[in-house]
Amino acid sequence: MDAASFLPLPPVTFHILLALADEDRHGYAIIQDVAARTGGELKLSAGTLYRSIQRMLEQGLVIETRDRPAPEEDDERRRYYRITKFGIEVARAEARRLTQLVKFARQSGFAAGKA
């Protein structure tokens, strides 16, 4: 599969991949990370999150992992997700696409900063 064929990524998908970039997380932790990362601008509902995760599992962007924290820090009902190597490739391709888009916006005077 070609990472570019997934572009442009839906913003929710990109945010979920960003949340999983540095560690495995369960659903509620992903929701919290996205809200914190966006300063509360994006608040994922559980329905949106789990529909997106289901699609991302089917696409091979994330996997459900059996690795778990220590029992005293865990809830057995939680499912933990991990970004795959392919998910990293897709996220990097999207980051490059967005960087290029901002560059064009700057050149056109629509965004501040150097062109």
MOURMO-V125352 format. One record per backbone hydrogen bond with DSSP energy under -1.0 kcal/mol. CO is the residue of the C=O (numbers start at 1). NH is the residue of the N-H. If there is no record, write none. Layout:
CO | NH
CO | NH
//
This chain:
2 | 5
3 | 6
4 | 7
10 | 14
11 | 15
12 | 16
13 | 17
14 | 18
15 | 19
16 | 20
25 | 81
26 | 30
27 | 31
28 | 32
29 | 33
30 | 34
31 | 35
32 | 36
33 | 37
34 | 38
35 | 40
36 | 39
38 | 41
45 | 49
46 | 50
47 | 51
48 | 52
49 | 53
50 | 54
51 | 55
52 | 56
53 | 57
54 | 58
55 | 59
56 | 61
56 | 62
61 | 84
63 | 82
70 | 73
71 | 74
75 | 78
80 | 65
81 | 25
82 | 63
84 | 88
85 | 89
86 | 90
87 | 91
88 | 92
89 | 93
90 | 94
91 | 95
92 | 96
93 | 97
94 | 98
95 | 99
96 | 100
97 | 101
98 | 102
99 | 103
100 | 104
101 | 105
102 | 106
103 | 107
104 | 108
105 | 110
106 | 109
//
